[in-house]
Amino acid sequence: MEVTFQFPRNGLDENWAVSKQPNLSSISLLNVRPYDVQDTRCRGGQRPGLDKWGAGNQIGGAAYPVVAMCSVTYTELDE
């Protein structure tokens, strides 16, 4: 017996019971993306992992450790 499944290209939706789940959505997804980045076609696939920045050493080196971080929000105003 052959069973065909479609990839849940509408993404993660945890707002419904399984019996009421919207079409092409899933209640459980982890590290997946619906569209292939290079071919821009919907076929599903694993999201790439994150790599260490640089050589993997501590930012600033052992002599200059990061002691404080902050975030900045920038908004460009139309004049």
C-alpha angles and dihedrals in degrees: 000000000000121000122191122206127189120221111253093246092166088069135218119348116172096169098092141057113255092256091054097042113139116248117276093010130109136214092214127038130153128183098343135124127197101220129057107235097214100040096031091218129130107250106121127239148166118292110238118254125248119261127212115259115247119342092333093259123135112279107259092012128262092294093056110037121182107260103172136021133185139177127235127204118204124194122185113213122212112231 
